[in-house]
Amino acid sequence: MLTVDELQKLQPADILTYPPVRDKFIQIWDTLWGEGTGEAAYERELNHFDHWLKDNAPTVAKVTRFSVFTTFIDLAVCGLSVEPGVRALCYLQGRNIAVGKDAQGKSLYEARLTLTVSGYGELVMRARAGQIKYADNPVIVYEEDSFSFSDNDGRKSVKYTCNLPHKSRHIVACFMKITRTDGSVDYAVMFEEDWTRLSQFSARQNRRWNSQERQWEEGDPNQLYTSQNGGIDPGFLMAKCIKHAFKTYPKVRIGRGTQMETDTIDQPPRQDEDLYGVGEGEAPAADKPKDDDFCPPRDPSAGGVTIDPADRDGDDSPW
């Protein structure tokens, strides 16, 4: 059986090609996503993953070997790809994870590699899980547009007209149309007051401890709330709209080292079945809520695209 001690002896890039890891990736992919598809998926993701490790050497030098392993296996669990691009389904990230406290009560941290599923990847996963038939791009509504939303006995409807040009660039709403598996239609809608409230929550979450004054100081909200001449970033708002749309939907399967981009409040470790097949030995510390990123934040401002599950070719809010 593969053990943590074995992984600790390998270089990060060598973990990916280690025969037991290769076999585990292919086994999981074949089991979850179709017999005979795992080997091609392994070769594809090995290439993408290896390129990322080479391009992010400072981050890779900090993270644990076990986190490299779990993140790679998580690709098979999720059935996604880390192929880069504006339509990326998921991406890799280094994070500092709180793993306990020392004798003086100070937090202890461990640097880990994690897999983050983008909003596009989440839509693909939900469609594949049968939760939705498909979902359209979130639509940004500007001040000059005509827009109304109604909810009558659970039947939601939207009336929208895009009136060009958008001279003010002032965003007043965002909505997304979801077609359920039975053909019925649902809408997720966010208004300016919604993200204003989330911005205030973000500032509270980012508060700082002033050791000299011995008190907490108000922090700044995520800069994407005001990055467009004082207004919210459109791509960031689209990601928020996706999260809002699925806040009442069932969770989809993800791995231990994976998080949804649209999830910002961490969940406690899941007691899922062991998909990794790693023996105990020097077992890694249990996952605890994350505390900090040590790589540059990913820019989610890229434009959207209608999600079709057949087409395979954070921040800090309560939503």
Secondary structure as the mmCIF struct_conf table of DSSP 4:
data_model
#
loop_
_struct_conf.conf_type_id
_struct_conf.id
_struct_conf.beg_label_comp_id
_struct_conf.beg_label_asym_id
_struct_conf.beg_label_seq_id
_struct_conf.end_label_comp_id
_struct_conf.end_label_asym_id
_struct_conf.end_label_seq_id
STRN STRN1 LEU A 2 THR A 3
HELX_RH_AL_P HELX_RH_AL_P1 VAL A 4 GLN A 8
TURN_TY1_P TURN_TY1_P1 LYS A 9 LYS A 9
BEND BEND1 LEU A 10 LEU A 10
HELX_RH_AL_P HELX_RH_AL_P2 PRO A 12 THR A 17
HELX_RH_AL_P HELX_RH_AL_P3 PRO A 19 TRP A 33
TURN_TY1_P TURN_TY1_P2 GLU A 35 GLY A 36
HELX_RH_AL_P HELX_RH_AL_P4 GLY A 38 ASP A 55
TURN_TY1_P TURN_TY1_P3 ASN A 56 ASN A 56
HELX_RH_AL_P HELX_RH_AL_P5 ALA A 57 LYS A 62
BEND BEND2 VAL A 63 VAL A 63
HELX_RH_AL_P HELX_RH_AL_P6 ARG A 65 CYS A 78
TURN_TY1_P TURN_TY1_P4 GLY A 79 GLY A 79
BEND BEND3 GLY A 85 GLY A 85
TURN_TY1_P TURN_TY1_P5 VAL A 86 ARG A 87
BEND BEND4 LEU A 89 LEU A 89
STRN STRN2 CYS A 90 LYS A 101
TURN_TY1_P TURN_TY1_P6 ALA A 103 GLN A 104
BEND BEND5 GLY A 105 GLY A 105
STRN STRN3 SER A 107 VAL A 117
HELX_RH_AL_P HELX_RH_AL_P7 GLY A 119 ARG A 128
TURN_TY1_P TURN_TY1_P7 ALA A 129 GLY A 130
BEND BEND6 GLN A 131 GLN A 131
BEND BEND7 LYS A 133 LYS A 133
STRN STRN4 TYR A 134 ALA A 135
HELX_LH_PP_P HELX_LH_PP_P1 ASP A 136 PRO A 138
STRN STRN5 VAL A 139 TYR A 142
TURN_TY1_P TURN_TY1_P8 GLU A 143 GLU A 144
BEND BEND8 ASP A 145 ASP A 145
STRN STRN6 SER A 146 ASN A 152
TURN_TY1_P TURN_TY1_P9 ASP A 153 GLY A 154
STRN STRN7 ARG A 155 THR A 161
BEND BEND9 LEU A 164 LEU A 164
BEND BEND10 LYS A 167 SER A 168
STRN STRN8 ILE A 171 THR A 179
TURN_TY1_P TURN_TY1_P10 THR A 181 ASP A 182
BEND BEND11 GLY A 183 GLY A 183
STRN STRN9 VAL A 185 PHE A 191
HELX_RH_AL_P HELX_RH_AL_P8 GLU A 192 GLN A 205
TURN_TY1_P TURN_TY1_P11 ASN A 206 ASN A 206
STRN STRN10 ARG A 208 ASN A 210
TURN_TY1_P TURN_TY1_P12 SER A 211 ARG A 214
STRN STRN11 GLN A 215 GLU A 217
HELX_LH_PP_P HELX_LH_PP_P2 ASP A 220 ASN A 222
HELX_RH_3T_P HELX_RH_3T_P1 GLN A 223 TYR A 225
BEND BEND12 THR A 226 THR A 226
TURN_TY1_P TURN_TY1_P13 SER A 227 SER A 227
STRN STRN12 GLN A 228 GLN A 228
TURN_TY1_P TURN_TY1_P14 ASN A 229 GLY A 230
STRN STRN13 GLY A 231 GLY A 231
HELX_RH_AL_P HELX_RH_AL_P9 PRO A 234 ALA A 245
TURN_TY1_P TURN_TY1_P15 PHE A 246 THR A 248
BEND BEND13 TYR A 249 TYR A 249
HELX_LH_PP_P HELX_LH_PP_P3 PRO A 250 ARG A 253
TURN_TY1_P TURN_TY1_P16 ARG A 256 GLY A 257
STRN STRN14 THR A 258 MET A 260
TURN_TY1_P TURN_TY1_P17 GLU A 261 THR A 262
BEND BEND14 ILE A 265 ILE A 265
HELX_LH_PP_P HELX_LH_PP_P4 ASP A 266 ARG A 270
BEND BEND15 TYR A 276 TYR A 276
STRN STRN15 VAL A 278 GLY A 279
BEND BEND16 GLY A 281 GLU A 282
HELX_LH_PP_P HELX_LH_PP_P5 ALA A 283 ASP A 287
STRN STRN16 LYS A 290 ASP A 293
BEND BEND17 CYS A 295 CYS A 295
HELX_LH_PP_P HELX_LH_PP_P6 PRO A 296 ARG A 298
BEND BEND18 ALA A 302 ALA A 302
STRN STRN17 ILE A 307 ILE A 307
TURN_TY1_P TURN_TY1_P18 PRO A 309 ALA A 310
#
